[in-house]
Structure formats: structure tokens, C-alpha cells
Amino acid sequence: MLHVRTSALDATQARNLPRLTLEDLKDLEVFESSSSHLNFLSFAEVSAQSCSLRTMSSLREPLGLLKALLVRIPLILKTILLHGVQMSPVKGKQDMRTELTVAIIRSFITTKAPLGKVQKQGMRDSGVKGPMWVSKVTLPRPDVDVRDAVLHAIEDLKTGDETYDIPAPIAVEAEWTGYRAGVGKKTPEPDLSEEEKYNKLREESPSDMTILYFHGGAYFLLDPCSHRVPVAHLSHLTGAPVFSVRYRLAPQNPFPAALVDALTAYLSLLHPPPGSLHKPVPANKIIFAGDSAGGNLSLVLLQTLLTLDRASRTIRFHGEDVPIELPAGVATVSPWCDVTRSMPSTSGNAHLDYLEPPAVPSDDPAVKTPFTPLPFAPDDIWPASPPRADFYCNASMLSHPLVSPLAAPAGLWRDAPPIWISTGEEGLTDEGLIVARRVYQAGTPLVSEMFEGMPHCHGFLMMNRPASHRFFEGFAGFCRDAVAGRVVSTGSLTWLGFKLKLTKEIPIEKACEISDEQVEALMQRMTAWKLEGEIELQKQWRATSRL
């Protein structure tokens, strides 16, 4: 039992202090053994720091758990004390378990590990076990026209002198994931071929719906293997197979490499290349889905298709000209819609979230705040050569609609299929709600919800909590409704209060009152600041290269 000194408290406060055992701490979601729970790291790196995945991986071992607990006892005690005496900064919005989970995640943020090492640790596959089927496949390299179609959309939506790298089309790895009934959490996968596992998966996931899933990780971390547990749970709730894409990661593969891979995966579902395990999936039976950066990728893939559709363009895919077809719907979880990270909630909700607020330029024009890149120890993948201000893209691209969906005006969402946006009260809340507003203004069917006090990707992070159960019900329900063509847009945000005790419907136009003009000004300000910093970094790099 952990004890808190109570001599400074009155008798009532002392009686109200929660008692927490080591077993209670072990049961916190941040310490759960499943590799899927590393997904809470999916956006922490876009702060000025990054998470030590090696440290988190060590929590799977008893000694690692003990060491992690011992080092954090002061933090744990402080959190318990402030929560118990009702002096917590999250009072009335988070229970003690949630507050502890968020506080402990924050404490794992470190600046020590080189970026390449962090990336490799986040992609480590601990193996398939438990109630899931996983069948691994490789999609063959597509025609170059798939890449060129993405470039066409980028150029069509450019507003200035944005620059970007031109990636080569490549073979794309992916995982078919489905629910496996009647086995325990530690049951290993059977010794079967990938085709046999796919067939078993389809027997237990018989729906004609397919969910095309993109994992989070700020475009430079994580992998389909890190998201298997929540993805398998989504498959269980929908009865549908989930196709999780191993898209290329930055900084080695900056924008638009991931988008090219996403389009390759979608076209491969529609038009299976030779040797595929699956049969053609109709577009109206496909849902795009993703969390954090994966939510971004879902939205920008949709924007790419909408842009190409407006141009009446076809795509040459494995020797055939195929039409542009839109999916049945798009479902996003805490979507990262603003890569500039310029919205007020990035700092305003920081006390409720594990995402660190970004560095920003001074509001005082007389004070010059120089941009500095994220402080990772240099290695063979970062800094880039020539250097960039951002892992994912050139600074000039930060406000492009295919990088930051928040930059897309309402008109660009016209004719889109139904969209579902779910957020917590987190750093990314503003951008998610503003995109929801524009989607609704475009006449697109919209379902949006916000959970009071909940951190980034809370539904995946704390899967055993009531809020997560409600989150997954909404997620799965939207997928089923979108494929059935019965999504109805109410024009409201469903606001779910602390402990789900209160639910309100808020007009989506009032959910976030930051105007479109303010959004554009904030994004352009941050883009200009980072672009100025990038130019300076490249000047220094060229000067050093000449020595």
C-alpha cells in the first residue's frame, strides 16, 4: 500500500484520500503488457521531446515495471495527494486513474535517444498472440501513375511556392487483422500459412465491409503491429476485416511518400493485383480509418480522391486505367489535422493531455523568437540532408491541404462521403472541431463527438474504461451505418461529460468559435516562422558543407 503523509490535512481530507496498492498501479493502462498500448505515444514526439519506447517496452518485464514505479513514486504520490484533496488541475474532468495514466505517460518523455533508435523500437514486433488473426501481405509496386496522381492533386491544391520531395512508388506491406474467438490473451497464433490465416480471419469476420486502417505516430513512429489489439477489437465489433497499412515513415520518407502508399493500398483493395489473397472490395464497402497521424492520412487520402475526381482523372494501376471512386465513409480518432500545431488547444488543454504544447513564436513583434529544431541526438536519419524544420515535410508545405487538412476550406469537402470525428479534450481538439465544422458546412454527412477531460486517443489508451466502451460503440456504429448508407448529419457535436454522466448536443458551428480567418492567420504565422528557421538551418548546413 502506498501511504501519503496526512499531517497537514484535516480529518475529512485525510479520510477522502484514495488508497492505491501496487497492484492498482500495475493495472493502470500505461503499464499494461500489450504492445498495442504503446500507441499512446502516437503524437508525443511532435512536442519538443520524444518518448523512450525502450523504457516503455521494459514495462513488459516485472523488473522493468518495478524500476519504473520506484522512480515515479514522488510523481505518483503527488498526483494522489492533489487529487484526494481536490486540488488537482484536472478536478471534475478526470478521475484519479486517468490522471495518473496521463501523468505517468508525460514522465516518459525524454530527449536522449536518437530518432532512428526511437523509430526502430516503436516498430518492434512482439509477435501475434491472443484473440486476433493477422495475415501479412505485400502489395506489389504499382505503376508510376499512382505516384503521379498524387503529385497532380498536390499541384492542383498549391497556393504558392511549396516544395516537396518526389517519392518512387514501392511495394507496400500490410496486415489483414480480424478477431479470433475462443482463445486467451496469451494464446500464440497457430502455425499456418498467411493464406490459411487469411481464410480463418474471413471465416470469423464475414462482413462485406473492409476497414482500411492507418496507424498513428506523427508520421515517423509506430507500425500496424503496435495497433493490433484495438484494431482487432474494432473488427470484433463490426464483423469486418481490417487492412492495416505499413506506410513509409518520415523523416527518411517525407511527404508525400505515405500518401502514395495509402493510395496504393486503397486501389489494391478495389483492384486486387495478381496473387492477392482478397477479392475485389467495392468502394461503397470500404471505410478509411485512423488515429492521430493516421486520421490525418485518412482525410488527406480522401482529399486526394476528391481532387482527382473533380479533374475527371483515371489512374493507371497494374496495366489498367481505373476510375476514381470514393469510399463509404471516413472515421478518425483524435485526428492530427494541423501539422503546424498552431491552434489554441495545443496549449490550452495541455493540463489534460500527455501531448506537450509546441514551441511558438512570440506574440510581441519586437521580440524575435528564433526557431530551433527538435532536440534529438543526431544520427543517420536526422537531421535530414539538407535539414528541414519538420520531420514530415518541407516547411513551405505545412499549410497545404494534403499535409494539414485544417487548411482545406469547406468547399474542398463538398461531395465527400460521411465523416466521423472523435476527440478528447486534448491538444488536438480545436483542429478536429474546425474540420468537423467545415465538413458540415460543405453538406457532407457528419458525426462528431468530444469526451470531456479525455486525453489524446483515450479510447485506445484506456480500453477497459467506460469512456472507451462508448467510444468504440460510436466508432463501430458509424462504420456499419456508413456502409449501409444511413448516416444522418444532425449538425451537432455530441459532448460527453465526465464519467459519461451528462451528454449534450452542441451546434457544430458553436463547438469551436475560432473563425476561419483566425485559423488561416495562425497557421500562416507558424508556417512562416518554421520556414524562416528552415532557411537558416540550410544556410548553416551549406556553410558547414563547404568547410
CORTA-V322304 format. One record per pair of residues at least 12 apart in sequence whose C-alpha atoms are under 7 Angstrom apart, sorted by the first residue. I is the first residue (numbers start at 1). J is the second residue. D is the distance in whole Angstrom. If there is no record, write none. Layout:
I_J_D / I_J_D
//
This chain:
1_20_6 / 1_21_4 / 1_22_6 / 2_20_6 / 2_21_6 / 4_77_7 / 4_81_7 / 13_85_6 / 16_84_6 / 17_81_7 / 17_84_4 / 17_85_7 / 18_84_6 / 28_97_7 / 28_101_6 / 29_101_7 / 29_461_7 / 29_462_6 / 30_101_6 / 30_105_7 / 31_59_6 / 33_60_5 / 35_226_6 / 36_226_5 / 36_227_5 / 36_228_6 / 36_229_6 / 37_461_6 / 38_226_7 / 39_226_6 / 39_227_7 / 40_457_7 / 40_461_6 / 41_217_7 / 42_216_5 / 42_217_4 / 42_218_6 / 42_292_7 / 43_217_6 / 43_218_5 / 43_292_7 / 43_355_7 / 44_355_5 / 44_356_7 / 46_218_7 / 47_355_7 / 47_356_5 / 47_357_6 / 47_358_5 / 48_358_7 / 48_374_5 / 48_375_7 / 49_109_6 / 49_110_6 / 49_111_5 / 49_374_7 / 49_375_7 / 50_109_5 / 50_110_6 / 50_111_6 / 51_108_6 / 51_109_4 / 51_110_6 / 52_108_6 / 52_109_6 / 52_110_6 / 52_118_7 / 53_118_6 / 53_121_6 / 53_122_6 / 54_121_6 / 76_100_7 / 79_100_7 / 83_96_6 / 90_352_6 / 92_498_7 / 93_452_6 / 93_453_5 / 93_498_5 / 94_453_6 / 94_498_7 / 102_353_6 / 102_354_6 / 105_354_6 / 106_354_5 / 111_375_6 / 111_376_6 / 112_376_7 / 112_377_7 / 113_376_7 / 113_377_6 / 114_376_6 / 114_377_5 / 114_378_6 / 114_379_6 / 115_376_6 / 115_382_7 / 116_379_7 / 116_381_6 / 119_220_7 / 119_221_5 / 122_221_6 / 122_222_5 / 123_222_5 / 123_223_5 / 125_225_6 / 128_188_6 / 128_189_6 / 129_185_7 / 129_186_6 / 129_187_5 / 129_188_4 / 129_189_6 / 130_183_6 / 130_184_5 / 130_185_4 / 130_186_5 / 130_187_5 / 130_188_6 / 131_179_6 / 131_180_4 / 131_181_6 / 131_183_6 / 131_184_7 / 131_185_6 / 132_177_7 / 132_178_6 / 132_179_4 / 132_180_4 / 132_232_6 / 133_177_6 / 133_178_5 / 133_179_6 / 133_180_6 / 133_197_7 / 133_201_6 / 134_175_6 / 134_176_6 / 134_177_5 / 134_178_7 / 134_197_7 / 135_175_6 / 135_176_5 / 135_177_7 / 135_194_5 / 135_197_6 / 135_198_5 / 136_174_6 / 136_175_5 / 136_176_6 / 136_194_6 / 137_173_6 / 137_174_5 / 137_175_6 / 138_171_7 / 138_172_6 / 138_173_4 / 138_174_6 / 139_171_5 / 139_172_5 / 139_173_6 / 140_171_5 / 140_172_7 / 141_169_6 / 141_170_5 / 141_171_4 / 142_169_6 / 142_170_7 / 142_264_7 / 142_317_6 / 142_318_6 / 143_316_6 / 143_317_6 / 143_318_6 / 144_169_6 / 145_315_6 / 145_316_6 / 146_260_7 / 146_264_7 / 146_315_6 / 146_316_7 / 146_317_7 / 147_169_6 / 147_260_6 / 149_315_7 / 150_260_6 / 150_304_7 / 153_304_6 / 153_307_6 / 153_308_6 / 154_402_7 / 158_400_7 / 162_396_5 / 162_397_5 / 163_394_7 / 163_396_6 / 163_397_7 / 164_255_7 / 164_393_7 / 164_394_6 / 165_255_7 / 167_257_6 / 172_246_7 / 172_247_7 / 172_261_6 / 173_245_6 / 173_246_5 / 174_243_7 / 174_244_5 / 174_245_4 / 174_246_5 / 175_243_6 / 175_244_5 / 175_245_7 / 176_241_7 / 176_242_6 / 176_243_5 / 176_244_6 / 177_232_6 / 177_241_6 / 177_242_5 / 177_243_6 / 178_201_6 / 178_205_6 / 178_232_5 / 178_235_5 / 178_236_7 / 178_241_5 / 178_242_6 / 179_204_7 / 179_205_7 / 179_232_5 / 179_233_7 / 179_235_6 / 179_236_5 / 180_204_7 / 195_277_7 / 202_241_7 / 205_239_5 / 205_240_5 / 205_241_6 / 206_239_6 / 206_240_6 / 207_239_5 / 207_240_5 / 208_240_7 / 208_285_7 / 209_240_5 / 209_285_5 / 209_286_6 / 209_483_7 / 210_240_6 / 210_241_5 / 210_242_6 / 210_285_6 / 210_286_5 / 210_287_6 / 211_240_7 / 211_241_6 / 211_242_5 / 211_243_6 / 211_286_6 / 211_287_5 / 211_288_6 / 211_289_7 / 212_242_6 / 212_243_5 / 212_244_6 / 212_286_7 / 212_287_6 / 212_288_5 / 212_289_6 / 213_242_7 / 213_243_6 / 213_244_5 / 213_245_6 / 213_288_6 / 213_289_5 / 213_290_5 / 214_244_6 / 214_245_6 / 214_289_6 / 214_290_5 / 214_294_4 / 214_297_7 / 215_227_7 / 215_290_6 / 215_291_6 / 215_294_5 / 216_290_7 / 216_291_5 / 216_292_5 / 216_293_5 / 216_294_5 / 217_293_6 / 218_293_5 / 219_249_6 / 219_250_6 / 219_293_6 / 219_392_7 / 220_249_5 / 220_250_5 / 220_251_6 / 223_246_6 / 224_244_6 / 224_245_7 / 224_246_6 / 230_460_6 / 234_476_7 / 237_476_6 / 238_476_6 / 238_480_7 / 247_261_6 / 247_262_7 / 250_391_6 / 250_392_5 / 251_381_7 / 251_391_5 / 251_392_6 / 252_381_6 / 254_392_5 / 254_393_5 / 255_392_6 / 255_393_5 / 259_297_7 / 259_301_7 / 262_301_7 / 263_301_7 / 269_281_6 / 270_282_6 / 270_283_7 / 273_318_7 / 283_325_6 / 283_326_6 / 283_327_5 / 283_328_6 / 284_327_5 / 284_328_4 / 284_483_6 / 285_328_6 / 285_483_5 / 286_327_5 / 286_328_6 / 287_327_6 / 287_328_6 / 287_329_5 / 287_330_6 / 287_479_7 / 288_329_6 / 288_330_5 / 288_331_6 / 289_330_6 / 289_331_5 / 289_332_6 / 290_331_7 / 290_332_5 / 290_333_6 / 291_332_6 / 291_333_4 / 291_334_6 / 291_335_6 / 291_457_7 / 292_333_6 / 292_334_5 / 292_335_4 / 292_336_5 / 293_335_6 / 293_336_5 / 295_332_5 / 295_333_6 / 295_335_4 / 295_336_6 / 296_335_6 / 296_336_5 / 296_337_6 / 296_405_7 / 298_330_7 / 299_405_7 / 300_402_5 / 300_405_6 / 303_402_7 / 305_324_7 / 305_326_7 / 309_324_6 / 327_417_7 / 328_417_6 / 328_482_6 / 328_483_5 / 329_417_5 / 329_418_5 / 329_419_6 / 329_482_6 / 330_418_6 / 330_419_5 / 330_420_6 / 331_419_6 / 331_420_5 / 331_421_6 / 332_420_6 / 332_421_5 / 332_422_6 / 333_421_6 / 333_422_5 / 333_423_6 / 333_457_6 / 334_422_6 / 334_423_5 / 334_428_7 / 334_456_6 / 334_457_6 / 335_432_6 / 336_428_6 / 337_404_5 / 337_405_5 / 337_406_5 / 337_431_6 / 337_432_6 / 338_404_5 / 338_405_7 / 338_406_6 / 338_431_6 / 339_398_6 / 339_403_7 / 339_404_5 / 340_398_6 / 340_523_6 / 340_526_6 / 340_527_6 / 341_358_7 / 342_522_6 / 342_523_6 / 342_526_6 / 343_430_6 / 343_431_7 / 345_426_7 / 345_427_5 / 345_428_6 / 345_429_6 / 345_430_6 / 346_427_4 / 346_428_6 / 347_427_7 / 349_425_7 / 349_426_5 / 349_427_5 / 350_426_7 / 350_427_6 / 352_426_6 / 352_453_6 / 352_454_7 / 352_455_6 / 353_426_5 / 353_427_7 / 353_455_5 / 353_456_6 / 354_455_7 / 355_427_6 / 361_529_7 / 370_533_7 / 371_529_7 / 371_530_6 / 371_533_5 / 372_533_7 / 373_389_6 / 386_538_6 / 386_541_7 / 387_537_6 / 387_538_6 / 388_534_6 / 389_530_6 / 389_533_7 / 389_534_5 / 395_527_6 / 395_530_6 / 395_531_5 / 395_534_7 / 396_527_7 / 396_531_6 / 398_527_6 / 399_523_7 / 399_524_7 / 399_527_7 / 406_431_6 / 406_435_6 / 409_438_7 / 410_438_4 / 410_439_6 / 410_441_6 / 410_442_5 / 411_442_6 / 413_439_6 / 413_442_6 / 414_442_5 / 414_443_7 / 414_444_6 / 415_444_7 / 416_444_6 / 417_444_7 / 417_445_7 / 418_444_6 / 418_445_5 / 418_446_6 / 418_482_7 / 418_487_7 / 419_445_6 / 419_446_5 / 419_447_6 / 420_446_6 / 420_447_5 / 420_448_6 / 420_478_7 / 421_436_7 / 421_447_6 / 421_448_5 / 421_449_7 / 422_448_6 / 422_449_5 / 422_450_6 / 423_449_6 / 423_450_5 / 423_451_6 / 424_450_5 / 424_451_5 / 424_452_6 / 424_453_7 / 424_454_5 / 424_455_5 / 424_456_6 / 424_458_7 / 425_450_7 / 425_451_6 / 425_452_5 / 425_453_5 / 425_454_5 / 425_455_6 / 426_454_7 / 426_455_5 / 426_456_6 / 430_512_6 / 433_511_7 / 433_512_6 / 434_512_6 / 436_448_7 / 437_508_6 / 437_509_6 / 440_491_7 / 445_487_7 / 445_488_6 / 445_489_5 / 446_489_5 / 447_489_6 / 448_493_5 / 448_494_6 / 449_493_5 / 449_494_4 / 449_495_6 / 450_494_6 / 450_495_5 / 450_496_6 / 451_495_6 / 451_496_5 / 451_497_6 / 452_496_6 / 452_497_5 / 452_498_6 / 453_498_7 / 459_471_6 / 467_500_7 / 491_507_6 / 491_508_6 / 492_505_6 / 492_506_5 / 492_507_4 / 492_508_5 / 493_505_6 / 493_506_5 / 493_507_6 / 493_508_5 / 493_511_7 / 494_506_7
//
